[in-house]
Amino acid sequence: MVRPGHIAAGIGIALAGHLPASGLWLSSYYTFVHDASPDSLFMVDCLVVLLQLAMFASCAVPGSVLVLRGDRGLGLGLLFGWVTGIIALVVGTALIQ
Protein backbone atom coordinates (compact mmCIF):
# COMPACT_ATOMS: atom_id res chain seq x y z
CA MET A 1 0.00 0.00 0.00
CA VAL A 2 1.39 3.35 -1.06
CA ARG A 3 0.71 6.14 1.41
CA PRO A 4 0.56 9.70 0.03
CA GLY A 5 2.12 11.08 3.21
CA HIS A 6 5.18 8.88 2.74
CA ILE A 7 5.51 9.97 -0.89
CA ALA A 8 5.28 13.63 0.18
CA ALA A 9 7.89 13.05 2.87
CA GLY A 10 10.28 11.47 0.37
CA ILE A 11 9.79 14.30 -2.10
CA GLY A 12 10.39 16.84 0.66
CA ILE A 13 13.59 15.11 1.77
CA ALA A 14 14.95 14.96 -1.77
CA LEU A 15 14.05 18.56 -2.60
CA ALA A 16 15.59 19.76 0.67
CA GLY A 17 18.81 18.07 -0.43
CA HIS A 18 18.67 19.74 -3.83
CA LEU A 19 18.47 23.24 -2.35
CA PRO A 20 22.17 23.57 -1.47
CA ALA A 21 23.34 22.21 -4.83
CA SER A 22 20.95 24.30 -6.91
CA GLY A 23 21.38 27.38 -4.75
CA LEU A 24 25.17 27.16 -4.96
CA TRP A 25 25.11 26.98 -8.73
CA LEU A 26 22.49 29.68 -9.25
CA SER A 27 24.12 32.13 -6.82
CA SER A 28 27.58 31.50 -8.30
CA TYR A 29 26.26 32.00 -11.82
CA TYR A 30 24.58 35.24 -10.77
CA THR A 31 27.75 36.61 -9.14
CA PHE A 32 29.82 35.52 -12.14
CA VAL A 33 27.57 37.39 -14.56
CA HIS A 34 27.25 40.55 -12.47
CA ASP A 35 30.56 40.77 -10.59
CA ALA A 36 32.94 38.48 -12.57
CA SER A 37 33.56 36.56 -9.37
CA PRO A 38 34.57 33.72 -9.24
CA ASP A 39 36.91 34.00 -12.19
CA SER A 40 35.77 30.67 -13.56
CA LEU A 41 32.56 28.75 -13.26
CA PHE A 42 34.45 25.49 -13.77
CA MET A 43 35.12 25.00 -10.06
CA VAL A 44 31.53 25.82 -9.17
CA ASP A 45 30.26 23.45 -11.85
CA CYS A 46 32.50 20.68 -10.48
CA LEU A 47 31.17 21.26 -6.97
CA VAL A 48 27.58 21.13 -8.20
CA VAL A 49 28.27 17.94 -10.14
CA LEU A 50 29.75 16.40 -6.98
CA LEU A 51 26.74 17.52 -4.94
CA GLN A 52 24.37 16.05 -7.55
CA LEU A 53 26.29 12.77 -7.48
CA ALA A 54 25.92 12.80 -3.70
CA MET A 55 22.19 13.46 -4.17
CA PHE A 56 22.00 10.49 -6.53
CA ALA A 57 23.76 8.30 -3.99
CA SER A 58 21.53 9.48 -1.16
CA CYS A 59 18.17 9.52 -2.99
CA ALA A 60 18.06 7.27 -6.04
CA VAL A 61 19.96 4.33 -4.58
CA PRO A 62 18.10 4.17 -1.22
CA GLY A 63 14.82 4.99 -2.99
CA SER A 64 15.29 2.02 -5.31
CA VAL A 65 16.21 -0.24 -2.40
CA LEU A 66 13.13 0.89 -0.45
CA VAL A 67 10.87 0.22 -3.43
CA LEU A 68 12.35 -3.25 -3.89
CA ARG A 69 11.97 -4.04 -0.17
CA GLY A 70 8.33 -2.99 -0.12
CA ASP A 71 8.32 0.57 1.29
CA ARG A 72 7.04 2.04 -1.94
CA GLY A 73 5.80 5.33 -0.47
CA LEU A 74 9.08 6.73 0.81
CA GLY A 75 11.09 5.07 -1.96
CA LEU A 76 8.95 6.53 -4.74
CA GLY A 77 8.98 9.91 -2.98
CA LEU A 78 12.78 9.96 -2.92
CA LEU A 79 12.93 9.02 -6.60
CA PHE A 80 10.29 11.57 -7.64
CA GLY A 81 11.93 14.28 -5.55
CA TRP A 82 15.37 13.60 -6.98
CA VAL A 83 14.08 13.71 -10.57
CA THR A 84 12.03 16.84 -9.83
CA GLY A 85 15.09 18.57 -8.39
CA ILE A 86 17.18 17.73 -11.47
CA ILE A 87 14.43 19.05 -13.76
CA ALA A 88 14.11 22.22 -11.66
CA LEU A 89 17.88 22.80 -11.86
CA VAL A 90 17.88 22.39 -15.65
CA VAL A 91 14.81 24.62 -16.14
CA GLY A 92 16.20 27.24 -13.72
CA THR A 93 19.48 27.25 -15.62
CA ALA A 94 17.68 27.66 -18.95
CA LEU A 95 15.52 30.50 -17.63
CA ILE A 96 18.38 32.62 -16.29
CA GLN A 97 20.52 32.41 -19.43
Z-matrix of the N, CA and C atoms (Angstrom, degrees):
N
C 1 1.443
C 2 1.529 1 109.52
N 3 1.307 2 115.48 1 127.60
C 4 1.457 3 121.10 2 -179.45
C 5 1.517 4 108.91 3 -95.66
N 6 1.316 5 116.20 4 122.03
C 7 1.463 6 120.94 5 -178.95
C 8 1.527 7 109.90 6 -98.71
N 9 1.330 8 117.53 7 127.03
C 10 1.464 9 120.90 8 -179.46
C 11 1.526 10 113.16 9 -58.52
N 12 1.311 11 117.57 10 -33.77
C 13 1.460 12 120.40 11 178.96
C 14 1.520 13 112.11 12 -64.64
N 15 1.325 14 116.21 13 -36.80
C 16 1.465 15 120.33 14 178.13
C 17 1.525 16 110.77 15 -70.20
N 18 1.322 17 116.60 16 -37.97
C 19 1.468 18 120.01 17 176.79
C 20 1.521 19 109.31 18 -63.56
N 21 1.337 20 117.43 19 -45.42
C 22 1.466 21 121.05 20 179.64
C 23 1.526 22 111.13 21 -62.70
N 24 1.324 23 117.18 22 -37.94
C 25 1.459 24 120.48 23 178.14
C 26 1.527 25 110.93 24 -65.08
N 27 1.315 26 117.47 25 -42.58
C 28 1.459 27 121.17 26 177.94
C 29 1.518 28 112.33 27 -63.80
N 30 1.325 29 116.23 28 -42.06
C 31 1.464 30 120.10 29 177.59
C 32 1.527 31 109.96 30 -63.53
N 33 1.316 32 116.67 31 -43.17
C 34 1.465 33 120.27 32 178.80
C 35 1.519 34 112.64 33 -61.93
N 36 1.325 35 117.04 34 -42.21
C 37 1.463 36 120.92 35 178.42
C 38 1.523 37 110.60 36 -62.41
N 39 1.322 38 116.65 37 -46.11
C 40 1.464 39 120.13 38 -178.37
C 41 1.530 40 111.61 39 -66.23
N 42 1.325 41 116.88 40 -43.16
C 43 1.467 42 119.16 41 -179.79
C 44 1.521 43 111.59 42 -67.87
N 45 1.325 44 117.38 43 -33.81
C 46 1.469 45 120.23 44 175.97
C 47 1.524 46 110.49 45 -64.21
N 48 1.306 47 117.25 46 -33.28
C 49 1.460 48 120.69 47 176.49
C 50 1.521 49 112.63 48 -72.90
N 51 1.330 50 116.74 49 -29.89
C 52 1.461 51 120.15 50 179.32
C 53 1.530 52 112.40 51 -73.82
N 54 1.310 53 118.01 52 -24.42
C 55 1.467 54 120.06 53 -176.46
C 56 1.523 55 113.73 54 -56.65
N 57 1.326 56 120.69 55 -47.43
C 58 1.469 57 118.50 56 179.01
C 59 1.523 58 113.33 57 -63.33
N 60 1.327 59 117.50 58 -41.45
C 61 1.464 60 120.27 59 -178.80
C 62 1.525 61 111.28 60 -66.70
N 63 1.312 62 116.70 61 -47.71
C 64 1.463 63 120.33 62 -179.50
C 65 1.522 64 110.98 63 -69.06
N 66 1.312 65 116.78 64 -41.42
C 67 1.465 66 120.13 65 179.31
C 68 1.513 67 112.09 66 -63.95
N 69 1.323 68 117.19 67 -39.66
C 70 1.469 69 120.68 68 177.84
C 71 1.515 70 110.79 69 -61.19
N 72 1.336 71 116.45 70 -46.54
C 73 1.454 72 118.55 71 -178.22
C 74 1.524 73 111.74 72 -67.89
N 75 1.317 74 117.51 73 -45.59
C 76 1.465 75 120.14 74 -177.36
C 77 1.527 76 111.75 75 -65.86
N 78 1.334 77 118.14 76 -40.75
C 79 1.460 78 119.71 77 178.80
C 80 1.518 79 111.01 78 -69.62
N 81 1.321 80 118.56 79 -37.19
C 82 1.464 81 120.99 80 178.35
C 83 1.524 82 110.84 81 -68.15
N 84 1.317 83 116.92 82 -39.04
C 85 1.463 84 119.82 83 177.21
C 86 1.526 85 110.25 84 -64.12
N 87 1.315 86 116.78 85 -42.83
C 88 1.463 87 120.80 86 179.44
C 89 1.526 88 111.22 87 -61.46
N 90 1.338 89 117.39 88 -46.49
C 91 1.469 90 119.55 89 179.95
C 92 1.518 91 111.71 90 -68.68
N 93 1.333 92 117.88 91 -30.83
C 94 1.462 93 120.71 92 176.81
C 95 1.516 94 110.91 93 -66.36
N 96 1.324 95 116.83 94 -43.24
C 97 1.462 96 120.53 95 -178.76
C 98 1.528 97 111.37 96 -68.91
N 99 1.328 98 117.53 97 -41.61
C 100 1.457 99 120.48 98 -173.33
C 101 1.527 100 114.55 99 -92.46
N 102 1.328 101 118.20 100 -28.70
C 103 1.465 102 120.08 101 -175.58
C 104 1.524 103 113.43 102 -122.95
N 105 1.321 104 118.53 103 -0.78
C 106 1.469 105 123.73 104 -176.06
C 107 1.527 106 111.01 105 55.13
N 108 1.303 107 116.19 106 36.58
C 109 1.456 108 120.89 107 177.75
C 110 1.521 109 107.84 108 -135.04
N 111 1.244 110 124.58 109 126.82
C 112 1.462 111 128.42 110 0.70
C 113 1.518 112 111.50 111 -71.37
N 114 1.323 113 115.41 112 165.19
C 115 1.460 114 119.90 113 -176.14
C 116 1.526 115 112.28 114 -64.06
N 117 1.298 116 116.46 115 -29.04
C 118 1.454 117 120.74 116 -179.03
C 119 1.522 118 110.01 117 -136.30
N 120 1.294 119 115.56 118 140.02
C 121 1.455 120 119.82 119 175.78
C 122 1.520 121 111.97 120 -83.89
N 123 1.338 122 117.07 121 -5.45
C 124 1.463 123 120.30 122 -177.15
C 125 1.522 124 111.42 123 -59.50
N 126 1.327 125 117.13 124 -45.74
C 127 1.463 126 119.96 125 -178.92
C 128 1.527 127 110.59 126 -64.38
N 129 1.312 128 116.29 127 -42.41
C 130 1.463 129 120.26 128 179.06
C 131 1.520 130 110.09 129 -64.04
N 132 1.327 131 116.72 130 -42.43
C 133 1.462 132 119.94 131 178.40
C 134 1.529 133 111.04 132 -61.96
N 135 1.327 134 116.95 133 -40.08
C 136 1.469 135 120.36 134 178.02
C 137 1.526 136 110.85 135 -63.55
N 138 1.329 137 116.75 136 -41.67
C 139 1.460 138 119.65 137 178.29
C 140 1.527 139 111.33 138 -63.62
N 141 1.314 140 116.65 139 -41.24
C 142 1.465 141 120.04 140 179.75
C 143 1.524 142 110.69 141 -66.85
N 144 1.323 143 116.93 142 -39.47
C 145 1.465 144 119.70 143 176.91
C 146 1.530 145 109.80 144 -62.41
N 147 1.329 146 117.64 145 -42.44
C 148 1.464 147 120.39 146 177.37
C 149 1.520 148 111.58 147 -63.44
N 150 1.336 149 116.96 148 -41.21
C 151 1.469 150 119.72 149 177.58
C 152 1.532 151 111.36 150 -64.92
N 153 1.326 152 116.85 151 -38.08
C 154 1.467 153 119.64 152 178.52
C 155 1.524 154 111.42 153 -69.32
N 156 1.331 155 117.27 154 -34.79
C 157 1.467 156 119.53 155 174.09
C 158 1.529 157 110.88 156 -65.48
N 159 1.332 158 115.60 157 -38.27
C 160 1.466 159 119.32 158 175.62
C 161 1.525 160 110.05 159 -65.16
N 162 1.329 161 117.39 160 -38.62
C 163 1.467 162 120.22 161 176.71
C 164 1.530 163 110.87 162 -63.77
N 165 1.328 164 116.59 163 -39.80
C 166 1.457 165 119.58 164 176.54
C 167 1.521 166 110.30 165 -60.74
N 168 1.330 167 115.25 166 -45.92
C 169 1.467 168 119.53 167 -178.39
C 170 1.524 169 111.96 168 -66.28
N 171 1.319 170 117.24 169 -30.13
C 172 1.463 171 119.24 170 -176.46
C 173 1.532 172 113.88 171 -98.19
N 174 1.313 173 118.47 172 -7.77
C 175 1.476 174 120.71 173 178.16
C 176 1.526 175 112.99 174 -119.09
N 177 1.315 176 116.90 175 -54.51
C 178 1.462 177 119.49 176 -173.62
C 179 1.525 178 112.17 177 -70.54
N 180 1.322 179 116.74 178 -42.40
C 181 1.465 180 119.01 179 -178.87
C 182 1.534 181 111.21 180 -67.65
N 183 1.358 182 119.23 181 -53.50
C 184 1.472 183 118.04 182 177.70
C 185 1.533 184 112.80 183 -64.39
N 186 1.334 185 117.04 184 -33.56
C 187 1.459 186 119.51 185 177.68
C 188 1.520 187 111.58 186 -62.11
N 189 1.327 188 116.62 187 -42.36
C 190 1.461 189 120.86 188 177.88
C 191 1.525 190 111.00 189 -65.50
N 192 1.322 191 116.03 190 -41.35
C 193 1.473 192 119.80 191 179.16
C 194 1.526 193 110.08 192 -63.70
N 195 1.344 194 116.71 193 -43.31
C 196 1.464 195 119.74 194 179.45
C 197 1.525 196 111.69 195 -62.57
N 198 1.331 197 116.87 196 -40.56
C 199 1.462 198 119.90 197 178.44
C 200 1.526 199 110.23 198 -63.41
N 201 1.326 200 116.85 199 -43.48
C 202 1.463 201 120.04 200 -179.32
C 203 1.521 202 112.30 201 -67.50
N 204 1.340 203 117.42 202 -30.21
C 205 1.465 204 120.41 203 -179.88
C 206 1.523 205 113.09 204 -86.02
N 207 1.324 206 117.70 205 -7.18
C 208 1.449 207 119.61 206 174.49
C 209 1.511 208 116.16 207 113.58
N 210 1.338 209 119.14 208 -11.09
C 211 1.471 210 120.67 209 177.45
C 212 1.526 211 108.02 210 -90.08
N 213 1.323 212 114.69 211 75.21
C 214 1.468 213 119.85 212 -173.03
C 215 1.518 214 113.14 213 -69.51
N 216 1.322 215 118.40 214 -30.05
C 217 1.460 216 120.66 215 -176.81
C 218 1.512 217 112.40 216 -62.60
N 219 1.314 218 117.49 217 -58.93
C 220 1.459 219 121.45 218 -178.72
C 221 1.521 220 111.04 219 -67.93
N 222 1.331 221 117.34 220 -38.70
C 223 1.463 222 120.75 221 178.93
C 224 1.517 223 112.42 222 -62.42
N 225 1.329 224 116.61 223 -47.60
C 226 1.468 225 119.81 224 178.06
C 227 1.529 226 110.97 225 -65.23
N 228 1.331 227 116.71 226 -36.75
C 229 1.463 228 119.62 227 177.77
C 230 1.515 229 112.02 228 -62.07
N 231 1.331 230 117.21 229 -43.01
C 232 1.468 231 120.19 230 177.43
C 233 1.523 232 111.17 231 -62.63
N 234 1.327 233 116.58 232 -42.65
C 235 1.465 234 119.95 233 179.79
C 236 1.530 235 111.42 234 -65.98
N 237 1.334 236 117.19 235 -46.93
C 238 1.463 237 120.80 236 178.87
C 239 1.529 238 111.25 237 -62.04
N 240 1.316 239 116.61 238 -42.29
C 241 1.458 240 120.62 239 179.86
C 242 1.506 241 112.62 240 -65.05
N 243 1.324 242 116.97 241 -39.81
C 244 1.466 243 120.51 242 178.83
C 245 1.531 244 110.43 243 -64.88
N 246 1.329 245 116.71 244 -46.24
C 247 1.464 246 120.73 245 179.05
C 248 1.524 247 110.42 246 -64.43
N 249 1.320 248 117.99 247 -41.86
C 250 1.464 249 121.62 248 178.97
C 251 1.521 250 111.01 249 -62.07
N 252 1.321 251 117.28 250 -40.30
C 253 1.463 252 120.65 251 178.18
C 254 1.514 253 112.54 252 -64.89
N 255 1.333 254 117.40 253 -39.63
C 256 1.466 255 121.21 254 177.25
C 257 1.530 256 109.55 255 -64.27
N 258 1.320 257 116.84 256 -45.42
C 259 1.473 258 120.09 257 179.39
C 260 1.520 259 110.39 258 -62.79
N 261 1.326 260 117.93 259 -41.44
C 262 1.463 261 120.95 260 179.22
C 263 1.529 262 111.12 261 -63.75
N 264 1.331 263 117.63 262 -38.19
C 265 1.464 264 120.66 263 178.09
C 266 1.525 265 110.83 264 -65.26
N 267 1.313 266 117.24 265 -42.83
C 268 1.470 267 121.19 266 -179.91
C 269 1.540 268 109.98 267 -66.91
N 270 1.320 269 117.35 268 -45.74
C 271 1.468 270 120.23 269 -179.58
C 272 1.529 271 110.21 270 -66.46
N 273 1.317 272 118.13 271 -40.61
C 274 1.466 273 121.27 272 177.26
C 275 1.517 274 111.36 273 -61.77
N 276 1.324 275 116.31 274 -40.80
C 277 1.465 276 120.39 275 177.82
C 278 1.523 277 110.32 276 -63.90
N 279 1.322 278 117.24 277 -43.99
C 280 1.460 279 120.66 278 -179.41
C 281 1.520 280 111.58 279 -65.28
N 282 1.324 281 117.59 280 -35.29
C 283 1.462 282 120.37 281 -177.18
C 284 1.521 283 112.64 282 -73.54
N 285 1.330 284 118.22 283 -31.03
C 286 1.466 285 118.01 284 -177.33
C 287 1.520 286 112.69 285 -87.25
N 288 1.315 287 118.56 286 -8.87
C 289 1.468 288 118.90 287 -179.29
C 290 1.490 289 111.94 288 -89.40
